[in-house]
Amino acid sequence: MLGFDRITFNPRIMTGQACIRGMRIPVSLVVNLVANGKPVEEILEEYPALEPEDIKQSLLYASWLTKEKVYAIGGAAKIG
């Protein structure tokens, strides 16, 4: 999936949420921690199984998810 080799999906782990390398650490948790100002060093201390590249890919994946396309249909814009 677009070079996100550390982002995994498994219906048996966290009900299929995007997780880090098959662990029970959701991408959403990592993104939330960063968004709320938690330094990467502290995240790595609190979650020793994580690696710096896991955090980077979590942010890149979140960025990829937010890409929106706007389509002009009959004079109105539709976001999809």
Secondary structure, DSSP 8 states (H G I E B T S, - for coil): -TT-TTEE--TTSGGG--EETTSS-BHHHHHHHHHTT--HHHHHHHSTT--HHHHHHHHHHHHHHT---EEEETTEEEE-
